[in-house]
């Protein structure tokens, strides 16, 4: 094996949990919408049956106790790190009582080494019923809105009705009642599909709420084989949508990091300029001598830990539910750090022969869990890059930077770049 690659160890898993950035609790898998393109809908496979489950308070308290004990044993009193306690669904606001109880319990633990922030993604249908509490707790809200009423027409309720009118009325109510909170803590996300566009959705949200929106393409991993034709009728690529707009340069300037070319340039600068550093250790050690794991897959819990309604432990909410790393019960947590490391290494190193010759191997961003064929005997990495392809990638970014010379300074000054 090429010596530049190293394996994940059990203590890496423990260290990731000690320094955990985000805990995501799936408080319910019940949703008041039936969005056509939902990742838990008919187009996708690899998830548990949906629509009947609610997390027990005991499960939530048990994982919080487990983490709090780990943090307190390993506490560094001089460092207070940010920590997001996030709520997921289904539609998380269906479980608002449970959310309140979980937050009350977390705050009773009096954890000194974490500065907590609360967050959730919501479809907006229930905001009117609990906005006072959301504001009181300074929730960071990401509201799903696909644009105007036509743009939003895949986001339907259980009777097939477009949810747009109710959602927009609720958002307006929140904005009018708590304008400063709205400016500070509310963001939008737009799912791109064949009924909307980057241009129309971004313009609508900007005109209506004075906000920019982020864009998500439909996840093209985990699609059912019998639904692939249906999926690709709905799917729309962000680049293609921008190409079709009337004034591409202005739209890309307005979008900034949401524009794929600028986003790619930002990633290129971060990965290859030699002027970016992840931490203080990066200033001391020669990156050529630092061993890395193959692929761009996160070390489990390096960024987050996700707990499903039935207590499955996953390293991310975007991962197929077959890749379980442990279990939370009402009275205990079962997690074996060495076993998790062994499991992660087994999956990640399935691509090692491709990684060794890949020109992107030291700056890879491919998560192995987003490769549908990863359990096959000979899986293929979709982002494998030859030397020639890498040179084309580099030339493209340098040419784009040459065409937009002000971007380099803007990216360095205005962007907190993350891998």
PyMOL commands that set and color helices and strands:
alter all, ss='L'
color gray80, all
select helices_A, chain A and resi 10-18+57-73+92-108+127-136+164-177+179-185+198-209+225-234+238-243+248-258+260-272+281-284+287-289+337-357+368-370+387-403+406-414
alter helices_A, ss='H'
color red, helices_A
select strands_A, chain A and resi 22-26+81-88+114-122+140-144+186-192+213-217+305-307+312-314+326-328+333-334
alter strands_A, ss='S'
color yellow, strands_A
deselect
rebuild
show_as cartoon
